[in-house]
């Protein structure tokens, strides 16, 4: 062999061995995974060899040596060199430092572009289902409210790339909102207008994360309580003076962490309730749901600071509800927050609340027909 062939052979052999060497000695351990991957190496159980081979193949493709380091390098080259997203189906790179969820999350971009409209018939079916749930709860003396947390695409569309502009004037939420309000008496709380007004003065969503920030949470909490107080005026109204509000530079949100980038939010709010409305957490209950939409996050119970208040809250919601817990719980005698996409009748019977709030993010509106 000539010297060139020998160099190529040795180099190719080293490249083949590098993943195994890394897994043995952890050479790239400082590069942490940013994805939800299969981290448990499958075990071989005779005689199930074929199933082990399939499981090991899937595991190895997501855990081979240097994978995280290679993605780390690729992500920076794609973002800083080509100004694009290394995970275009998961994260959309917007304007002026804004990032948005991509279509791998329930086709959220297509929804906001108007490419996946909600038909009037589907909206009517969802509205009818919500009316049935309201009637079931009303027979138990329980008031029912539906709260929609908007996607950041709806609140800050001006920062989306120009290629992702709306192609329709009516959104899925507009269609469903009209159906619910014309066919039912279900209190349907759409926060878009409230958040649009609030964003004139303050930032209400994280730029690098999928969720609203503490200020957006406070705005949403105030709007929800305002609607509930129309039916239960004895509840205390939300006042800005009830909270300590600190503004600072923030950390990196889930969207940029997915891309292995260290980009911080320029605006971060730390908002905490003051003593008169500070609830006390009394329990954390493991989530045993094993369905296809199981979150795995525990439920949380709070006791309010004013036990003369008679109203008890059951709040069922997604990840947007997490930041609402400390700001909302203090307005009720007792509050139970469940992370779920389903309103379990057994949980309602167990808790015997006066108020049930079901919260869902805008991109998952279709799930309301199954709660």
C-alpha angles and dihedrals in degrees: 000000000000119000093259093055091047092052091049092048094049092044093050091048091051091051090052092050098044096084092051092046090051093051091050098047104021095233093163097039093124090068103081125201117257096192138078098252140162100269099168111088109227119244126227115242117179131263092018095083098138094053089048091053091052093046093046091049091053091045095047094049088060099038109035118137119282091010094123092044092050092049089048091056094042092049093055093045092049095045103036099030103036098021091230139115118270086208103038095170091053105033131030116203107222135186129292096010098313124137128192138191116267132223096276085081102073093307090288095168094049089049093054093045089057093245093123104043123185109240119230089240092055090047091052092051091051091047091051091050092051090049089053092052090048091052092049091052094043090058086060092048093254126138116222128209132179117210122193118203106203123229114248086245088070097046099042105026090144089073096053117103113270091243090064097057120141116273095190134048094216119064128204088256091053091054094047093044091055092048093050094047096046098041104033147030093230112135100240111189113201109184099191098100092045093051093044089057093045094051091064088075106022139022108255102183133047113255093215100035139065095237142070116263126239092277092052088047091054091049091050092047092051092049092049093048091047090057094045091049089061086069099029107032092174090077116101114254120239111256126184089226089066090071138061108228121197122181120204145136112291140213133254119296130221094266096060092039088059087058093046090242126141102219119145130211109252091214125044129168126203107196122178130177116245124234099278092062103025109125123205120233109228105172146012115205120200116241110240096178111128099178125124091268097044112143100194090217116129126244119245133214124205135186116213124232094239111060092181087075107097100198121105121197132212110189119187114185151129131257092303088066093060095078091043094063101082094040097045104036095068093067094064136061089237133358132195118194118197122187102218144114092223132069103225112209089206090058090050091052091047096049099036093203128185092217130034119194119188112195126190135169117250097247091060098051091126090067090069088080089065105042 
